[in-house]
């Protein structure tokens, strides 16, 4: 990007000396200086710290290992038990399903379109 800036005479004289000595363009010198100043004033970024969410008692050495598949199967067994208990009653399958899981709610909006016959 091109831009125009006013630089104090003593700064430009010093920059031209460094430019000749190091065989560097004034543009590169200004960019390097700007980067140094911006890095100096930049706020340090905090590294993200992962904090695990633990439900129940955390695992400790010597504890029996938890079988995740068994926990999932237990959850399904509880759900099936609710369904079968509800189906035994006189309420029927729809109620049994409602007990096991809440149905999704949605709303249907009807739109009426009036048709007009035009005469020619």
Secondary structure, DSSP 8 states (H G I E B T S, - for coil): --------HHHHHHHHHHHHHHT--HHHHHHHHHHHHHHHHS-------------SS---TTS----HHHHHHHHHHHHHHHHHHHHHTTT-HHHHHHHHS-------------------
